[in-house]
Amino acid sequence: MKKKILYTNEPINARVIENFLPSPDDLIFKEKKTKVTLTLSEKSLKFFKSAAKKHNASYQGMIRRLIDYYVVNQRT
């Protein structure tokens, strides 16, 4: 950092927002899960494992969220 930062005494227009974050209880997904056996093609499994590795995630969780997303967005 070569440039020196010059601070001034300018007023800051800020306000406090009370309780704007959800409670920890609201952040926990409490959906019931059921185990199933699913056979995937090798290329599909390789895709999800590779994507999960890039994002430091679980490939099974990615597949689960993809299916959940599909279900939520269906029009009945």
N, C-alpha and C positions, 0 to 999 in steps of 0.2 A: 504494500500500500504506500504509494509515493506521495499522493496528494494528502495534505493535512486537512482534516475536517474542521470547519469553522462553525461553532455553535452560536446561535443568537438567542435572545430572550423573547422570542415571538410568542404570543399567547397560543395555547393549544385549545381548539374547539373540540371537546370530547364530552361524552356523557356515559354514565354507568347504566348498563342494561342488566337488570336483575334476573336471575334464574333463566338465562337463555339457553343453557345446555340441558339435554335430557338427563334424567336420573340414571344411575348405573343399571337399575332394574329394567328401564326401557331399552337398554342397549343389548340385552341378552335375548337371543332368539330362543323361544320356548316351544318351537314346533316339534311335534312328535315325529320321530323318524322310524322307518321300517327298512330293515335290510333286505336287499334283493340280489339275485345273481343276474348279471348282465353280460352278454357276450358281445364284444366290440371287434371291429376289424383291426388288424395290426396298424394300419395307417392312422386310424382314428385314435387309437391308444397312444401311438408315438406322438401324434400332434398334441394331445392333452398333456402328456408327460413332459414334452419339450416346453410347452407354454408355461406349465406350472413351475418348471425349473427356472425359467427366465424371470418369473415373478415371485419366486420363493414362496410358492403356494402348494396346496394339495391338489393333485389332478382329480382325485375323487370329489373333492369339494367343488372344483370348477365344473365338473359334469353335473353335479347335484344342482348348483346354482343355475346352470344353463337350462336344465329341465324345469326348475322352478320358474325361471323367467318365461319360458315357453307357456307354462300353464297359466300364469298370471295374465299374459297378453292374448289369450284365446277369447274369442267372442262366442258366447253361447246363445 
